[in-house]
Amino acid sequence: FHPEKTRKFYSDIYARSPEGKASMLQDLEAGRLTQVDMLNGYLCVTGDRLGIDTPYNDALVRIVHGIEKGELPLSIENVQYFPHVHYPDREE
């Protein structure tokens, strides 16, 4: 896992299409249940089975479930529930 390469990859994608919106976000905005269990949840279960930690996917699943249940707001502030990642090119 290379956080900087991952950040650059997604930054480049979103820079080309800033009006784009993930289908999961569209579902949350419309008050619909998402496919988080089939997508990210599958990675968590597979990681558990193989003994591989998946802390970011685990956090994402918890956050999305919290939003679906009305326990968390649909807000960028939910990033606080992700494990901390240090990006060497950013001041923190």
PDB file of N, CA, C and O in Angstrom, chain B, residues numbered from 101:
ATOM      1  N   PHE B 101       0.843  -1.176   0.000  1.00  0.00           N
ATOM      2  CA  PHE B 101       0.000   0.000   0.000  1.00  0.00           C
ATOM      3  C   PHE B 101       0.884   1.234   0.000  1.00  0.00           C
ATOM      4  O   PHE B 101       1.742   1.398   0.867  1.00  0.00           O
ATOM      5  N   HIS B 102       0.671   2.079  -0.958  1.00  0.00           N
ATOM      6  CA  HIS B 102       1.427   3.315  -1.074  1.00  0.00           C
ATOM      7  C   HIS B 102       0.452   4.491  -0.998  1.00  0.00           C
ATOM      8  O   HIS B 102      -0.148   4.855  -2.009  1.00  0.00           O
ATOM      9  N   PRO B 103       0.286   5.092   0.190  1.00  0.00           N
ATOM     10  CA  PRO B 103      -0.702   6.167   0.349  1.00  0.00           C
ATOM     11  C   PRO B 103      -0.537   7.299  -0.654  1.00  0.00           C
ATOM     12  O   PRO B 103      -1.529   7.804  -1.180  1.00  0.00           O
ATOM     13  N   GLU B 104       0.701   7.706  -0.927  1.00  0.00           N
ATOM     14  CA  GLU B 104       0.897   8.829  -1.845  1.00  0.00           C
ATOM     15  C   GLU B 104       0.472   8.476  -3.261  1.00  0.00           C
ATOM     16  O   GLU B 104      -0.164   9.288  -3.934  1.00  0.00           O
ATOM     17  N   LYS B 105       0.809   7.287  -3.723  1.00  0.00           N
ATOM     18  CA  LYS B 105       0.395   6.870  -5.067  1.00  0.00           C
ATOM     19  C   LYS B 105      -1.123   6.762  -5.154  1.00  0.00           C
ATOM     20  O   LYS B 105      -1.717   7.139  -6.164  1.00  0.00           O
ATOM     21  N   THR B 106      -1.746   6.250  -4.106  1.00  0.00           N
ATOM     22  CA  THR B 106      -3.197   6.120  -4.081  1.00  0.00           C
ATOM     23  C   THR B 106      -3.857   7.491  -4.101  1.00  0.00           C
ATOM     24  O   THR B 106      -4.808   7.710  -4.850  1.00  0.00           O
ATOM     25  N   ARG B 107      -3.362   8.411  -3.287  1.00  0.00           N
ATOM     26  CA  ARG B 107      -3.916   9.764  -3.241  1.00  0.00           C
ATOM     27  C   ARG B 107      -3.791  10.434  -4.609  1.00  0.00           C
ATOM     28  O   ARG B 107      -4.742  11.054  -5.085  1.00  0.00           O
ATOM     29  N   LYS B 108      -2.625  10.312  -5.241  1.00  0.00           N
ATOM     30  CA  LYS B 108      -2.409  10.924  -6.550  1.00  0.00           C
ATOM     31  C   LYS B 108      -3.333  10.310  -7.591  1.00  0.00           C
ATOM     32  O   LYS B 108      -3.902  11.030  -8.412  1.00  0.00           O
ATOM     33  N   PHE B 109      -3.490   9.000  -7.569  1.00  0.00           N
ATOM     34  CA  PHE B 109      -4.368   8.310  -8.524  1.00  0.00           C
ATOM     35  C   PHE B 109      -5.779   8.881  -8.458  1.00  0.00           C
ATOM     36  O   PHE B 109      -6.351   9.254  -9.483  1.00  0.00           O
ATOM     37  N   TYR B 110      -6.345   8.950  -7.244  1.00  0.00           N
ATOM     38  CA  TYR B 110      -7.718   9.443  -7.107  1.00  0.00           C
ATOM     39  C   TYR B 110      -7.812  10.951  -7.327  1.00  0.00           C
ATOM     40  O   TYR B 110      -8.819  11.426  -7.853  1.00  0.00           O
ATOM     41  N   SER B 111      -6.811  11.699  -6.947  1.00  0.00           N
ATOM     42  CA  SER B 111      -6.813  13.138  -7.209  1.00  0.00           C
ATOM     43  C   SER B 111      -6.849  13.406  -8.702  1.00  0.00           C
ATOM     44  O   SER B 111      -7.570  14.293  -9.158  1.00  0.00           O
ATOM     45  N   ASP B 112      -6.076  12.647  -9.467  1.00  0.00           N
ATOM     46  CA  ASP B 112      -6.054  12.814 -10.919  1.00  0.00           C
ATOM     47  C   ASP B 112      -7.418  12.474 -11.531  1.00  0.00           C
ATOM     48  O   ASP B 112      -7.889  13.178 -12.426  1.00  0.00           O
ATOM     49  N   ILE B 113      -8.039  11.423 -11.062  1.00  0.00           N
ATOM     50  CA  ILE B 113      -9.356  11.033 -11.581  1.00  0.00           C
ATOM     51  C   ILE B 113     -10.384  12.128 -11.305  1.00  0.00           C
ATOM     52  O   ILE B 113     -11.106  12.547 -12.210  1.00  0.00           O
ATOM     53  N   TYR B 114     -10.450  12.591 -10.060  1.00  0.00           N
ATOM     54  CA  TYR B 114     -11.465  13.578  -9.696  1.00  0.00           C
ATOM     55  C   TYR B 114     -11.181  14.946 -10.299  1.00  0.00           C
ATOM     56  O   TYR B 114     -12.111  15.727 -10.496  1.00  0.00           O
ATOM     57  N   ALA B 115      -9.930  15.258 -10.596  1.00  0.00           N
ATOM     58  CA  ALA B 115      -9.602  16.530 -11.241  1.00  0.00           C
ATOM     59  C   ALA B 115     -10.166  16.581 -12.656  1.00  0.00           C
ATOM     60  O   ALA B 115     -10.521  17.653 -13.145  1.00  0.00           O
ATOM     61  N   ARG B 116     -10.251  15.436 -13.311  1.00  0.00           N
ATOM     62  CA  ARG B 116     -10.782  15.373 -14.673  1.00  0.00           C
ATOM     63  C   ARG B 116     -12.301  15.399 -14.701  1.00  0.00           C
ATOM     64  O   ARG B 116     -12.897  15.741 -15.723  1.00  0.00           O
ATOM     65  N   SER B 117     -12.930  15.043 -13.598  1.00  0.00           N
ATOM     66  CA  SER B 117     -14.391  14.964 -13.574  1.00  0.00           C
ATOM     67  C   SER B 117     -14.921  15.418 -12.213  1.00  0.00           C
ATOM     68  O   SER B 117     -15.465  14.611 -11.459  1.00  0.00           O
ATOM     69  N   PRO B 118     -14.764  16.706 -11.895  1.00  0.00           N
ATOM     70  CA  PRO B 118     -15.154  17.174 -10.560  1.00  0.00           C
ATOM     71  C   PRO B 118     -16.654  17.077 -10.275  1.00  0.00           C
ATOM     72  O   PRO B 118     -17.066  17.058  -9.115  1.00  0.00           O
ATOM     73  N   GLU B 119     -17.467  17.015 -11.324  1.00  0.00           N
ATOM     74  CA  GLU B 119     -18.905  16.904 -11.109  1.00  0.00           C
ATOM     75  C   GLU B 119     -19.346  15.463 -10.868  1.00  0.00           C
ATOM     76  O   GLU B 119     -20.505  15.213 -10.537  1.00  0.00           O
ATOM     77  N   GLY B 120     -18.425  14.519 -11.034  1.00  0.00           N
ATOM     78  CA  GLY B 120     -18.750  13.112 -10.823  1.00  0.00           C
ATOM     79  C   GLY B 120     -19.093  12.828  -9.371  1.00  0.00           C
ATOM     80  O   GLY B 120     -18.586  13.480  -8.459  1.00  0.00           O
ATOM     81  N   LYS B 121     -19.954  11.855  -9.174  1.00  0.00           N
ATOM     82  CA  LYS B 121     -20.376  11.516  -7.824  1.00  0.00           C
ATOM     83  C   LYS B 121     -20.524  10.002  -7.727  1.00  0.00           C
ATOM     84  O   LYS B 121     -21.207   9.384  -8.544  1.00  0.00           O
ATOM     85  N   ALA B 122     -19.885   9.413  -6.732  1.00  0.00           N
ATOM     86  CA  ALA B 122     -19.939   7.966  -6.541  1.00  0.00           C
ATOM     87  C   ALA B 122     -21.378   7.508  -6.305  1.00  0.00           C
ATOM     88  O   ALA B 122     -22.167   8.209  -5.671  1.00  0.00           O
ATOM     89  N   SER B 123     -21.705   6.335  -6.817  1.00  0.00           N
ATOM     90  CA  SER B 123     -23.070   5.823  -6.666  1.00  0.00           C
ATOM     91  C   SER B 123     -23.445   5.621  -5.200  1.00  0.00           C
ATOM     92  O   SER B 123     -24.605   5.790  -4.824  1.00  0.00           O
ATOM     93  N   MET B 124     -22.458   5.258  -4.367  1.00  0.00           N
ATOM     94  CA  MET B 124     -22.752   5.066  -2.951  1.00  0.00           C
ATOM     95  C   MET B 124     -23.146   6.398  -2.310  1.00  0.00           C
ATOM     96  O   MET B 124     -24.054   6.438  -1.480  1.00  0.00           O
ATOM     97  N   LEU B 125     -22.480   7.474  -2.684  1.00  0.00           N
ATOM     98  CA  LEU B 125     -22.849   8.796  -2.184  1.00  0.00           C
ATOM     99  C   LEU B 125     -24.241   9.174  -2.671  1.00  0.00           C
ATOM    100  O   LEU B 125     -25.037   9.725  -1.911  1.00  0.00           O
ATOM    101  N   GLN B 126     -24.535   8.883  -3.924  1.00  0.00           N
ATOM    102  CA  GLN B 126     -25.871   9.165  -4.449  1.00  0.00           C
ATOM    103  C   GLN B 126     -26.936   8.415  -3.646  1.00  0.00           C
ATOM    104  O   GLN B 126     -27.992   8.970  -3.342  1.00  0.00           O
ATOM    105  N   ASP B 127     -26.660   7.159  -3.305  1.00  0.00           N
ATOM    106  CA  ASP B 127     -27.603   6.383  -2.488  1.00  0.00           C
ATOM    107  C   ASP B 127     -27.790   7.018  -1.117  1.00  0.00           C
ATOM    108  O   ASP B 127     -28.921   7.166  -0.653  1.00  0.00           O
ATOM    109  N   LEU B 128     -26.701   7.392  -0.469  1.00  0.00           N
ATOM    110  CA  LEU B 128     -26.800   8.001   0.859  1.00  0.00           C
ATOM    111  C   LEU B 128     -27.565   9.318   0.802  1.00  0.00           C
ATOM    112  O   LEU B 128     -28.387   9.594   1.675  1.00  0.00           O
ATOM    113  N   GLU B 129     -27.306  10.122  -0.203  1.00  0.00           N
ATOM    114  CA  GLU B 129     -28.018  11.392  -0.336  1.00  0.00           C
ATOM    115  C   GLU B 129     -29.515  11.188  -0.541  1.00  0.00           C
ATOM    116  O   GLU B 129     -30.324  12.005  -0.102  1.00  0.00           O
ATOM    117  N   ALA B 130     -29.876  10.102  -1.204  1.00  0.00           N
ATOM    118  CA  ALA B 130     -31.288   9.808  -1.466  1.00  0.00           C
ATOM    119  C   ALA B 130     -31.939   9.014  -0.336  1.00  0.00           C
ATOM    120  O   ALA B 130     -33.126   8.696  -0.409  1.00  0.00           O
ATOM    121  N   GLY B 131     -31.168   8.691   0.717  1.00  0.00           N
ATOM    122  CA  GLY B 131     -31.720   7.928   1.839  1.00  0.00           C
ATOM    123  C   GLY B 131     -31.886   6.448   1.552  1.00  0.00           C
ATOM    124  O   GLY B 131     -32.627   5.756   2.249  1.00  0.00           O
ATOM    125  N   ARG B 132     -31.196   5.958   0.525  1.00  0.00           N
ATOM    126  CA  ARG B 132     -31.280   4.531   0.180  1.00  0.00           C
ATOM    127  C   ARG B 132     -30.145   3.767   0.854  1.00  0.00           C
ATOM    128  O   ARG B 132     -29.102   4.333   1.181  1.00  0.00           O
ATOM    129  N   LEU B 133     -30.371   2.468   1.056  1.00  0.00           N
ATOM    130  CA  LEU B 133     -29.290   1.607   1.521  1.00  0.00           C
ATOM    131  C   LEU B 133     -28.268   1.456   0.395  1.00  0.00           C
ATOM    132  O   LEU B 133     -28.614   1.503  -0.786  1.00  0.00           O
ATOM    133  N   THR B 134     -27.022   1.277   0.775  1.00  0.00           N
ATOM    134  CA  THR B 134     -25.939   1.168  -0.202  1.00  0.00           C
ATOM    135  C   THR B 134     -25.531  -0.289  -0.401  1.00  0.00           C
ATOM    136  O   THR B 134     -26.082  -1.202   0.214  1.00  0.00           O
ATOM    137  N   GLN B 135     -24.565  -0.472  -1.266  1.00  0.00           N
ATOM    138  CA  GLN B 135     -23.979  -1.796  -1.494  1.00  0.00           C
ATOM    139  C   GLN B 135     -22.652  -1.938  -0.753  1.00  0.00           C
ATOM    140  O   GLN B 135     -21.783  -2.700  -1.175  1.00  0.00           O
ATOM    141  N   VAL B 136     -22.495  -1.208   0.349  1.00  0.00           N
ATOM    142  CA  VAL B 136     -21.220  -1.203   1.066  1.00  0.00           C
ATOM    143  C   VAL B 136     -20.821  -2.599   1.533  1.00  0.00           C
ATOM    144  O   VAL B 136     -19.635  -2.930   1.542  1.00  0.00           O
ATOM    145  N   ASP B 137     -21.790  -3.418   1.917  1.00  0.00           N
ATOM    146  CA  ASP B 137     -21.441  -4.767   2.380  1.00  0.00           C
ATOM    147  C   ASP B 137     -20.926  -5.639   1.235  1.00  0.00           C
ATOM    148  O   ASP B 137     -20.015  -6.446   1.424  1.00  0.00           O
ATOM    149  N   MET B 138     -21.507  -5.473   0.057  1.00  0.00           N
ATOM    150  CA  MET B 138     -21.070  -6.270  -1.097  1.00  0.00           C
ATOM    151  C   MET B 138     -19.730  -5.792  -1.636  1.00  0.00           C
ATOM    152  O   MET B 138     -18.977  -6.585  -2.201  1.00  0.00           O
ATOM    153  N   LEU B 139     -19.422  -4.520  -1.473  1.00  0.00           N
ATOM    154  CA  LEU B 139     -18.183  -3.976  -2.018  1.00  0.00           C
ATOM    155  C   LEU B 139     -17.089  -3.970  -0.951  1.00  0.00           C
ATOM    156  O   LEU B 139     -16.231  -4.852  -0.945  1.00  0.00           O
ATOM    157  N   ASN B 140     -17.110  -3.010  -0.072  1.00  0.00           N
ATOM    158  CA  ASN B 140     -16.070  -2.889   0.945  1.00  0.00           C
ATOM    159  C   ASN B 140     -16.178  -3.970   2.006  1.00  0.00           C
ATOM    160  O   ASN B 140     -15.161  -4.454   2.503  1.00  0.00           O
ATOM    161  N   GLY B 141     -17.392  -4.351   2.356  1.00  0.00           N
ATOM    162  CA  GLY B 141     -17.574  -5.403   3.357  1.00  0.00           C
ATOM    163  C   GLY B 141     -16.967  -6.720   2.918  1.00  0.00           C
ATOM    164  O   GLY B 141     -16.425  -7.467   3.734  1.00  0.00           O
ATOM    165  N   TYR B 142     -17.056  -7.004   1.630  1.00  0.00           N
ATOM    166  CA  TYR B 142     -16.452  -8.219   1.095  1.00  0.00           C
ATOM    167  C   TYR B 142     -14.941  -8.216   1.327  1.00  0.00           C
ATOM    168  O   TYR B 142     -14.358  -9.242   1.677  1.00  0.00           O
ATOM    169  N   LEU B 143     -14.314  -7.058   1.131  1.00  0.00           N
ATOM    170  CA  LEU B 143     -12.873  -6.966   1.374  1.00  0.00           C
ATOM    171  C   LEU B 143     -12.546  -7.205   2.841  1.00  0.00           C
ATOM    172  O   LEU B 143     -11.541  -7.840   3.159  1.00  0.00           O
ATOM    173  N   CYS B 144     -13.383  -6.703   3.730  1.00  0.00           N
ATOM    174  CA  CYS B 144     -13.166  -6.898   5.172  1.00  0.00           C
ATOM    175  C   CYS B 144     -13.257  -8.380   5.539  1.00  0.00           C
ATOM    176  O   CYS B 144     -12.400  -8.909   6.246  1.00  0.00           O
ATOM    177  N   VAL B 145     -14.294  -9.031   5.056  1.00  0.00           N
ATOM    178  CA  VAL B 145     -14.494 -10.458   5.348  1.00  0.00           C
ATOM    179  C   VAL B 145     -13.355 -11.289   4.768  1.00  0.00           C
ATOM    180  O   VAL B 145     -12.841 -12.193   5.426  1.00  0.00           O
ATOM    181  N   THR B 146     -12.967 -10.980   3.540  1.00  0.00           N
ATOM    182  CA  THR B 146     -11.870 -11.713   2.903  1.00  0.00           C
ATOM    183  C   THR B 146     -10.564 -11.473   3.649  1.00  0.00           C
ATOM    184  O   THR B 146      -9.785 -12.403   3.856  1.00  0.00           O
ATOM    185  N   GLY B 147     -10.325 -10.235   4.051  1.00  0.00           N
ATOM    186  CA  GLY B 147      -9.134  -9.935   4.845  1.00  0.00           C
ATOM    187  C   GLY B 147      -9.111 -10.712   6.140  1.00  0.00           C
ATOM    188  O   GLY B 147      -8.076 -11.259   6.522  1.00  0.00           O
ATOM    189  N   ASP B 148     -10.259 -10.765   6.830  1.00  0.00           N
ATOM    190  CA  ASP B 148     -10.342 -11.539   8.075  1.00  0.00           C
ATOM    191  C   ASP B 148     -10.000 -13.004   7.823  1.00  0.00           C
ATOM    192  O   ASP B 148      -9.245 -13.618   8.577  1.00  0.00           O
ATOM    193  N   ARG B 149     -10.563 -13.548   6.758  1.00  0.00           N
ATOM    194  CA  ARG B 149     -10.342 -14.959   6.431  1.00  0.00           C
ATOM    195  C   ARG B 149      -8.868 -15.241   6.131  1.00  0.00           C
ATOM    196  O   ARG B 149      -8.356 -16.313   6.455  1.00  0.00           O
ATOM    197  N   LEU B 150      -8.197 -14.278   5.515  1.00  0.00           N
ATOM    198  CA  LEU B 150      -6.792 -14.467   5.130  1.00  0.00           C
ATOM    199  C   LEU B 150      -5.807 -13.913   6.156  1.00  0.00           C
ATOM    200  O   LEU B 150      -4.593 -14.013   5.974  1.00  0.00           O
ATOM    201  N   GLY B 151      -6.328 -13.329   7.229  1.00  0.00           N
ATOM    202  CA  GLY B 151      -5.451 -12.770   8.252  1.00  0.00           C
ATOM    203  C   GLY B 151      -4.821 -11.443   7.841  1.00  0.00           C
ATOM    204  O   GLY B 151      -3.727 -11.106   8.293  1.00  0.00           O
ATOM    205  N   ILE B 152      -5.508 -10.691   6.986  1.00  0.00           N
ATOM    206  CA  ILE B 152      -5.010  -9.397   6.513  1.00  0.00           C
ATOM    207  C   ILE B 152      -5.876  -8.296   7.122  1.00  0.00           C
ATOM    208  O   ILE B 152      -7.100  -8.314   6.989  1.00  0.00           O
ATOM    209  N   ASP B 153      -5.235  -7.342   7.788  1.00  0.00           N
ATOM    210  CA  ASP B 153      -5.976  -6.223   8.363  1.00  0.00           C
ATOM    211  C   ASP B 153      -6.496  -5.315   7.249  1.00  0.00           C
ATOM    212  O   ASP B 153      -5.804  -5.058   6.263  1.00  0.00           O
ATOM    213  N   THR B 154      -7.717  -4.841   7.426  1.00  0.00           N
ATOM    214  CA  THR B 154      -8.327  -3.909   6.461  1.00  0.00           C
ATOM    215  C   THR B 154      -8.942  -2.733   7.227  1.00  0.00           C
ATOM    216  O   THR B 154     -10.151  -2.512   7.154  1.00  0.00           O
ATOM    217  N   PRO B 155      -8.118  -1.982   7.957  1.00  0.00           N
ATOM    218  CA  PRO B 155      -8.670  -0.955   8.841  1.00  0.00           C
ATOM    219  C   PRO B 155      -9.447   0.147   8.134  1.00  0.00           C
ATOM    220  O   PRO B 155     -10.413   0.661   8.698  1.00  0.00           O
ATOM    221  N   TYR B 156      -9.064   0.524   6.934  1.00  0.00           N
ATOM    222  CA  TYR B 156      -9.760   1.609   6.231  1.00  0.00           C
ATOM    223  C   TYR B 156     -11.103   1.141   5.695  1.00  0.00           C
ATOM    224  O   TYR B 156     -12.092   1.871   5.764  1.00  0.00           O
ATOM    225  N   ASN B 157     -11.142  -0.078   5.159  1.00  0.00           N
ATOM    226  CA  ASN B 157     -12.424  -0.621   4.725  1.00  0.00           C
ATOM    227  C   ASN B 157     -13.329  -0.895   5.920  1.00  0.00           C
ATOM    228  O   ASN B 157     -14.535  -0.661   5.839  1.00  0.00           O
ATOM    229  N   ASP B 158     -12.773  -1.387   7.030  1.00  0.00           N
ATOM    230  CA  ASP B 158     -13.571  -1.602   8.237  1.00  0.00           C
ATOM    231  C   ASP B 158     -14.212  -0.288   8.683  1.00  0.00           C
ATOM    232  O   ASP B 158     -15.398  -0.247   9.010  1.00  0.00           O
ATOM    233  N   ALA B 159     -13.415   0.787   8.694  1.00  0.00           N
ATOM    234  CA  ALA B 159     -13.929   2.098   9.102  1.00  0.00           C
ATOM    235  C   ALA B 159     -14.998   2.582   8.126  1.00  0.00           C
ATOM    236  O   ALA B 159     -16.033   3.100   8.547  1.00  0.00           O
ATOM    237  N   LEU B 160     -14.753   2.416   6.824  1.00  0.00           N
ATOM    238  CA  LEU B 160     -15.723   2.855   5.835  1.00  0.00           C
ATOM    239  C   LEU B 160     -17.062   2.155   6.012  1.00  0.00           C
ATOM    240  O   LEU B 160     -18.113   2.794   5.953  1.00  0.00           O
ATOM    241  N   VAL B 161     -17.028   0.850   6.227  1.00  0.00           N
ATOM    242  CA  VAL B 161     -18.263   0.091   6.421  1.00  0.00           C
ATOM    243  C   VAL B 161     -19.000   0.591   7.659  1.00  0.00           C
ATOM    244  O   VAL B 161     -20.216   0.779   7.620  1.00  0.00           O
ATOM    245  N   ARG B 162     -18.279   0.807   8.753  1.00  0.00           N
ATOM    246  CA  ARG B 162     -18.923   1.316   9.978  1.00  0.00           C
ATOM    247  C   ARG B 162     -19.533   2.700   9.746  1.00  0.00           C
ATOM    248  O   ARG B 162     -20.647   2.970  10.194  1.00  0.00           O
ATOM    249  N   ILE B 163     -18.818   3.562   9.062  1.00  0.00           N
ATOM    250  CA  ILE B 163     -19.312   4.917   8.797  1.00  0.00           C
ATOM    251  C   ILE B 163     -20.569   4.870   7.928  1.00  0.00           C
ATOM    252  O   ILE B 163     -21.572   5.507   8.251  1.00  0.00           O
ATOM    253  N   VAL B 164     -20.515   4.120   6.831  1.00  0.00           N
ATOM    254  CA  VAL B 164     -21.672   4.053   5.934  1.00  0.00           C
ATOM    255  C   VAL B 164     -22.875   3.447   6.652  1.00  0.00           C
ATOM    256  O   VAL B 164     -23.993   3.938   6.494  1.00  0.00           O
ATOM    257  N   HIS B 165     -22.670   2.404   7.427  1.00  0.00           N
ATOM    258  CA  HIS B 165     -23.787   1.832   8.197  1.00  0.00           C
ATOM    259  C   HIS B 165     -24.344   2.863   9.176  1.00  0.00           C
ATOM    260  O   HIS B 165     -25.558   2.956   9.358  1.00  0.00           O
ATOM    261  N   GLY B 166     -23.462   3.632   9.803  1.00  0.00           N
ATOM    262  CA  GLY B 166     -23.907   4.675  10.724  1.00  0.00           C
ATOM    263  C   GLY B 166     -24.755   5.726  10.027  1.00  0.00           C
ATOM    264  O   GLY B 166     -25.748   6.195  10.583  1.00  0.00           O
ATOM    265  N   ILE B 167     -24.369   6.099   8.813  1.00  0.00           N
ATOM    266  CA  ILE B 167     -25.157   7.069   8.038  1.00  0.00           C
ATOM    267  C   ILE B 167     -26.495   6.452   7.644  1.00  0.00           C
ATOM    268  O   ILE B 167     -27.538   7.095   7.766  1.00  0.00           O
ATOM    269  N   GLU B 168     -26.468   5.221   7.176  1.00  0.00           N
ATOM    270  CA  GLU B 168     -27.711   4.544   6.771  1.00  0.00           C
ATOM    271  C   GLU B 168     -28.712   4.461   7.924  1.00  0.00           C
ATOM    272  O   GLU B 168     -29.917   4.603   7.715  1.00  0.00           O
ATOM    273  N   LYS B 169     -28.210   4.232   9.137  1.00  0.00           N
ATOM    274  CA  LYS B 169     -29.083   4.094  10.315  1.00  0.00           C
ATOM    275  C   LYS B 169     -29.460   5.439  10.938  1.00  0.00           C
ATOM    276  O   LYS B 169     -30.259   5.489  11.873  1.00  0.00           O
ATOM    277  N   GLY B 170     -28.892   6.514  10.426  1.00  0.00           N
ATOM    278  CA  GLY B 170     -29.168   7.828  10.984  1.00  0.00           C
ATOM    279  C   GLY B 170     -28.368   8.128  12.237  1.00  0.00           C
ATOM    280  O   GLY B 170     -28.662   9.095  12.939  1.00  0.00           O
ATOM    281  N   GLU B 171     -27.360   7.317  12.529  1.00  0.00           N
ATOM    282  CA  GLU B 171     -26.516   7.524  13.712  1.00  0.00           C
ATOM    283  C   GLU B 171     -25.381   8.516  13.434  1.00  0.00           C
ATOM    284  O   GLU B 171     -24.829   9.108  14.362  1.00  0.00           O
ATOM    285  N   LEU B 172     -25.041   8.690  12.172  1.00  0.00           N
ATOM    286  CA  LEU B 172     -24.013   9.646  11.762  1.00  0.00           C
ATOM    287  C   LEU B 172     -24.597  10.536  10.672  1.00  0.00           C
ATOM    288  O   LEU B 172     -25.435  10.093   9.885  1.00  0.00           O
ATOM    289  N   PRO B 173     -24.162  11.773  10.626  1.00  0.00           N
ATOM    290  CA  PRO B 173     -24.617  12.642   9.536  1.00  0.00           C
ATOM    291  C   PRO B 173     -23.875  12.302   8.246  1.00  0.00           C
ATOM    292  O   PRO B 173     -22.807  11.690   8.274  1.00  0.00           O
ATOM    293  N   LEU B 174     -24.446  12.699   7.131  1.00  0.00           N
ATOM    294  CA  LEU B 174     -23.751  12.582   5.855  1.00  0.00           C
ATOM    295  C   LEU B 174     -22.859  13.806   5.771  1.00  0.00           C
ATOM    296  O   LEU B 174     -23.290  14.873   5.333  1.00  0.00           O
ATOM    297  N   SER B 175     -21.598  13.644   6.197  1.00  0.00           N
ATOM    298  CA  SER B 175     -20.707  14.784   6.356  1.00  0.00           C
ATOM    299  C   SER B 175     -19.257  14.368   6.165  1.00  0.00           C
ATOM    300  O   SER B 175     -18.860  13.250   6.494  1.00  0.00           O
ATOM    301  N   ILE B 176     -18.484  15.290   5.628  1.00  0.00           N
ATOM    302  CA  ILE B 176     -17.039  15.064   5.480  1.00  0.00           C
ATOM    303  C   ILE B 176     -16.384  14.896   6.849  1.00  0.00           C
ATOM    304  O   ILE B 176     -15.289  14.342   6.945  1.00  0.00           O
ATOM    305  N   GLU B 177     -17.033  15.361   7.892  1.00  0.00           N
ATOM    306  CA  GLU B 177     -16.484  15.245   9.241  1.00  0.00           C
ATOM    307  C   GLU B 177     -16.300  13.791   9.667  1.00  0.00           C
ATOM    308  O   GLU B 177     -15.563  13.512  10.612  1.00  0.00           O
ATOM    309  N   ASN B 178     -16.962  12.865   8.979  1.00  0.00           N
ATOM    310  CA  ASN B 178     -16.811  11.447   9.319  1.00  0.00           C
ATOM    311  C   ASN B 178     -15.420  10.911   9.027  1.00  0.00           C
ATOM    312  O   ASN B 178     -15.090   9.805   9.454  1.00  0.00           O
ATOM    313  N   VAL B 179     -14.597  11.666   8.312  1.00  0.00           N
ATOM    314  CA  VAL B 179     -13.226  11.206   8.076  1.00  0.00           C
ATOM    315  C   VAL B 179     -12.471  11.044   9.393  1.00  0.00           C
ATOM    316  O   VAL B 179     -11.473  10.326   9.448  1.00  0.00           O
ATOM    317  N   GLN B 180     -12.933  11.693  10.437  1.00  0.00           N
ATOM    318  CA  GLN B 180     -12.281  11.547  11.742  1.00  0.00           C
ATOM    319  C   GLN B 180     -12.321  10.108  12.255  1.00  0.00           C
ATOM    320  O   GLN B 180     -11.542   9.749  13.138  1.00  0.00           O
ATOM    321  N   TYR B 181     -13.207   9.290  11.719  1.00  0.00           N
ATOM    322  CA  TYR B 181     -13.335   7.904  12.178  1.00  0.00           C
ATOM    323  C   TYR B 181     -12.416   6.937  11.441  1.00  0.00           C
ATOM    324  O   TYR B 181     -12.401   5.742  11.736  1.00  0.00           O
ATOM    325  N   PHE B 182     -11.650   7.452  10.483  1.00  0.00           N
ATOM    326  CA  PHE B 182     -10.662   6.617   9.800  1.00  0.00           C
ATOM    327  C   PHE B 182      -9.373   6.603  10.603  1.00  0.00           C
ATOM    328  O   PHE B 182      -9.059   7.576  11.289  1.00  0.00           O
ATOM    329  N   PRO B 183      -8.613   5.496  10.526  1.00  0.00           N
ATOM    330  CA  PRO B 183      -7.299   5.483  11.166  1.00  0.00           C
ATOM    331  C   PRO B 183      -6.433   6.584  10.562  1.00  0.00           C
ATOM    332  O   PRO B 183      -6.582   6.920   9.387  1.00  0.00           O
ATOM    333  N   HIS B 184      -5.550   7.132  11.345  1.00  0.00           N
ATOM    334  CA  HIS B 184      -4.690   8.219  10.886  1.00  0.00           C
ATOM    335  C   HIS B 184      -3.688   7.710   9.853  1.00  0.00           C
ATOM    336  O   HIS B 184      -3.081   6.652  10.025  1.00  0.00           O
ATOM    337  N   VAL B 185      -3.527   8.472   8.792  1.00  0.00           N
ATOM    338  CA  VAL B 185      -2.524   8.186   7.773  1.00  0.00           C
ATOM    339  C   VAL B 185      -1.653   9.411   7.634  1.00  0.00           C
ATOM    340  O   VAL B 185      -2.157  10.530   7.538  1.00  0.00           O
ATOM    341  N   HIS B 186      -0.369   9.212   7.622  1.00  0.00           N
ATOM    342  CA  HIS B 186       0.558  10.326   7.425  1.00  0.00           C
ATOM    343  C   HIS B 186       0.964  10.370   5.962  1.00  0.00           C
ATOM    344  O   HIS B 186       1.443   9.382   5.405  1.00  0.00           O
ATOM    345  N   TYR B 187       0.764  11.532   5.350  1.00  0.00           N
ATOM    346  CA  TYR B 187       1.201  11.757   3.988  1.00  0.00           C
ATOM    347  C   TYR B 187       2.457  12.614   4.041  1.00  0.00           C
ATOM    348  O   TYR B 187       2.393  13.761   4.484  1.00  0.00           O
ATOM    349  N   PRO B 188       3.589  12.093   3.607  1.00  0.00           N
ATOM    350  CA  PRO B 188       4.859  12.818   3.745  1.00  0.00           C
ATOM    351  C   PRO B 188       4.884  14.172   3.061  1.00  0.00           C
ATOM    352  O   PRO B 188       5.659  15.039   3.466  1.00  0.00           O
ATOM    353  N   ASP B 189       4.065  14.388   2.036  1.00  0.00           N
ATOM    354  CA  ASP B 189       4.106  15.648   1.300  1.00  0.00           C
ATOM    355  C   ASP B 189       3.164  16.707   1.887  1.00  0.00           C
ATOM    356  O   ASP B 189       3.038  17.795   1.324  1.00  0.00           O
ATOM    357  N   ARG B 190       2.514  16.408   2.992  1.00  0.00           N
ATOM    358  CA  ARG B 190       1.569  17.349   3.588  1.00  0.00           C
ATOM    359  C   ARG B 190       2.007  17.736   4.987  1.00  0.00           C
ATOM    360  O   ARG B 190       2.559  16.924   5.729  1.00  0.00           O
ATOM    361  N   GLU B 191       1.752  18.988   5.335  1.00  0.00           N
ATOM    362  CA  GLU B 191       1.981  19.417   6.703  1.00  0.00           C
ATOM    363  C   GLU B 191       0.799  18.974   7.534  1.00  0.00           C
ATOM    364  O   GLU B 191      -0.345  19.056   7.087  1.00  0.00           O
ATOM    365  N   GLU B 192       1.065  18.508   8.736  1.00  0.00           N
ATOM    366  CA  GLU B 192      -0.030  18.051   9.600  1.00  0.00           C
ATOM    367  C   GLU B 192       0.032  18.762  10.922  1.00  0.00           C
ATOM    368  O   GLU B 192      -0.804  18.520  11.793  1.00  0.00           O
TER     369      GLU B 192
END
